[in-house]
């Protein structure tokens, strides 16, 4: 029977293979991969990388956790990070609007819906999506500057997770904007957040009304975080069910 120690090493090796062999090659485990990642845990905690954190069932995670020290953030630290996340969202919204439209100005609904290009399928790309990308970039820079320097081992930007969704082996790839997690263990999610920068007037007043956002939060719940998944908007700050 596999011991808890060997199971834990196997799980760590799954995480490490994305560093050693490319983002999608995580099926194989080796002792060298395990020891390599244990010596350099930064290989799977760097923010914004494309490492995939493979799905493991709850029983396996529970067994692994029993033999490991999982240092989660204290409630006061989570509150501090959430405050800074809201400030980053406000800063990104203000700076991009001011740069694109002038001091004190923001786009109206017609400007939000203006077509600025087309994707590879020929579908229109609207100004609201373009602005959202710009604001995410500024917000992520703020998170690196204000949050990662304080909590480098407990915060990841855009980590990718693979979740098994059914008996047929279907998989769902999740990429939240911000994940708080156990120290050095992005696979042990604590809280999950997505920045949202509503452009249309109706969405600014009710950002959770967008069906895609509701579906996204439901999918993020599969990561088993201790907090309900939340969105962050410049207008309302942290919003969670």
C-alpha positions in Angstrom: 0.0 0.0 0.0 1.3 3.5 -0.9 2.3 5.4 2.2 1.2 9.0 2.8 4.7 10.2 2.3 5.0 8.6 -1.2 1.6 9.9 -2.1 2.6 13.4 -1.2 5.8 13.1 -3.3 3.7 11.9 -6.2 1.5 14.9 -6.0 4.4 17.3 -5.8 6.0 15.6 -8.8 2.8 16.1 -10.8 3.1 19.8 -10.1 6.8 19.9 -11.0 6.6 18.3 -14.4 5.1 21.5 -15.8 8.4 23.2 -15.0 10.7 20.5 -16.3 8.9 19.2 -19.3 6.4 21.8 -20.5 2.9 22.8 -19.4 0.9 19.8 -20.5 3.3 17.0 -19.6 2.1 16.1 -16.1 1.0 12.4 -16.4 4.4 10.9 -15.6 6.0 11.1 -12.1 9.7 10.5 -11.3 11.8 10.8 -8.1 14.1 13.2 -9.8 11.2 15.6 -10.7 9.9 15.4 -7.1 13.3 16.1 -5.5 14.0 18.9 -8.0 10.8 20.7 -7.3 11.2 20.2 -3.5 14.6 21.9 -3.8 13.1 24.7 -5.9 9.4 25.2 -5.1 9.5 28.5 -7.0 9.3 26.5 -10.2 5.5 26.0 -9.7 4.6 29.1 -7.8 5.8 31.9 -10.1 2.8 34.2 -10.9 1.5 34.3 -14.4 3.1 31.1 -15.7 1.4 28.5 -17.7 1.9 25.6 -15.4 -1.1 23.2 -15.1 -2.0 22.0 -11.7 -3.4 18.6 -12.3 -6.7 17.3 -10.8 -6.4 14.8 -8.0 -9.4 13.4 -6.2 -10.4 14.6 -2.7 -9.3 11.5 -0.9 -5.8 11.7 -2.4 -5.5 15.4 -1.4 -6.8 14.6 2.1 -4.2 11.9 2.5 -1.4 14.0 1.2 -2.4 16.9 3.5 -2.3 14.7 6.5 1.5 14.3 6.1 2.2 17.9 5.2 2.2 21.3 6.9 -0.2 23.5 5.0 0.3 27.1 6.0 -2.7 29.1 5.0 -3.1 32.9 5.3 -4.6 34.2 8.4 -8.0 36.0 8.2 -6.3 39.4 8.8 -3.9 38.8 5.9 -6.8 37.7 3.6 -8.6 41.0 4.5 -5.4 43.0 3.8 -5.0 41.3 0.5 -8.6 41.9 -0.5 -8.3 45.6 0.4 -5.2 45.8 -1.9 -6.9 43.9 -4.7 -9.8 46.4 -4.6 -7.3 49.3 -4.7 -5.6 47.7 -7.7 -8.9 47.4 -9.5 -9.7 51.1 -8.8 -6.2 52.2 -9.9 -6.4 50.2 -13.2 -9.9 51.5 -14.0 -8.8 55.1 -13.4 -5.5 55.0 -15.1 -6.8 53.4 -18.3 -9.9 55.5 -18.6 -7.8 58.7 -18.0 -5.2 57.6 -20.6 -7.7 56.7 -23.2 -10.4 59.4 -22.7 -8.9 62.2 -20.6 -9.1 63.2 -17.0 -12.4 62.4 -15.3 -13.8 60.8 -18.4 -15.0 57.2 -19.1 -16.6 55.5 -22.1 -20.4 55.6 -22.7 -22.4 52.6 -23.8 -21.9 53.4 -27.5 -18.2 53.6 -27.1 -18.2 50.3 -25.1 -19.9 48.5 -28.0 -17.8 50.0 -30.7 -16.2 47.3 -32.9 -12.4 47.6 -32.9 -11.5 44.5 -34.8 -12.3 40.9 -35.5 -11.0 37.6 -34.0 -9.8 34.6 -35.9 -13.4 33.3 -36.3 -14.5 36.6 -37.8 -16.5 37.6 -34.6 -16.3 41.3 -33.6 -14.0 42.5 -30.9 -15.7 45.3 -29.0 -14.1 48.2 -27.2 -15.2 47.0 -23.8 -13.2 43.8 -24.3 -10.1 45.8 -25.4 -10.4 48.1 -22.4 -10.9 45.1 -20.1 -7.6 43.6 -21.3 -5.8 46.9 -20.7 -7.2 47.2 -17.2 -6.3 43.6 -16.3 -2.7 44.3 -17.3 -2.5 47.4 -15.1 -4.2 45.5 -12.2 -1.8 42.6 -12.5 1.2 45.0 -12.4 -0.3 46.5 -9.2 -0.7 43.1 -7.6 2.9 42.2 -8.3 4.0 45.5 -6.9 1.7 45.7 -3.8 0.8 42.1 -2.9 3.4 39.7 -4.2 6.2 41.4 -2.4 4.4 40.9 0.9 3.0 37.4 0.3 5.2 35.8 -2.4 4.5 32.2 -1.4 0.7 32.5 -1.0 -0.5 34.4 -4.0 -0.5 33.4 -7.7 -1.5 35.4 -10.8 -3.4 33.4 -13.4 -2.5 29.9 -12.4 -4.1 27.2 -14.6 -6.0 24.2 -13.1 -7.2 21.1 -14.8 -10.4 19.7 -13.2 -11.9 16.3 -14.2 -15.6 16.9 -14.9 -17.1 13.4 -15.5 -16.5 9.7 -15.8 -15.7 10.1 -19.5 -12.5 11.8 -18.6 -13.6 15.2 -19.7 -11.5 18.1 -18.3 -12.2 21.7 -17.6 -9.3 24.1 -17.6 -9.7 27.0 -15.1 -7.5 30.1 -15.1 -8.6 32.5 -12.3 -7.0 35.9 -12.1 -5.8 35.7 -8.5 -5.5 32.7 -6.2 -4.6 32.7 -2.5 -3.2 29.4 -1.5 -1.3 27.4 1.1 2.4 28.5 1.3 4.2 27.2 -1.8 1.2 25.0 -2.8 -1.0 26.7 -5.4 -2.8 23.3 -5.7 -4.2 24.0 -2.2 -6.5 27.0 -3.1 -7.7 29.2 -0.3 -9.5 32.0 -2.1 -10.2 32.7 -5.8 -10.8 36.1 -7.4 -11.5 37.5 -10.9 -11.1 41.2 -11.8 -14.1 42.5 -13.7 -14.2 46.0 -15.3 -17.8 46.5 -16.5 -18.1 49.1 -19.3 -21.8 49.2 -20.0 -23.8 51.3 -17.5 -26.2 48.4 -16.6 -23.3 46.0 -15.9 -21.5 48.6 -13.7 -24.6 48.7 -11.4 -25.0 44.9 -11.3 -21.8 43.1 -12.4 -23.1 39.7 -11.2 -26.0 39.9 -13.7 -23.8 38.6 -16.5 -24.6 34.9 -17.1 -21.0 34.2 -18.1 -19.7 35.6 -14.8 -22.2 33.4 -12.8 -21.1 30.3 -14.7 -17.4 31.2 -14.1 -17.9 31.5 -10.3 -19.7 28.1 -10.3 -16.7 26.5 -12.1 -14.3 28.1 -9.7 -16.2 26.5 -6.8 -14.7 23.2 -8.0 -11.3 24.3 -6.7 -12.6 23.7 -3.2 -11.3 27.0 -1.8 -12.1 28.0 1.8 -13.7 31.3 0.6 -16.5 31.4 -2.0 -15.1 32.6 -5.3 -15.4 36.4 -5.7 -15.2 39.0 -8.4 -13.5 42.4 -7.8 -14.9 45.5 -9.5 -13.8 49.2 -9.1 -17.4 50.1 -8.3 -18.3 47.6 -5.6 -15.0 46.0 -4.5 -15.2 42.3 -3.5 -18.5 40.6 -4.5 -19.1 37.0 -3.5 -22.2 34.8 -2.9 
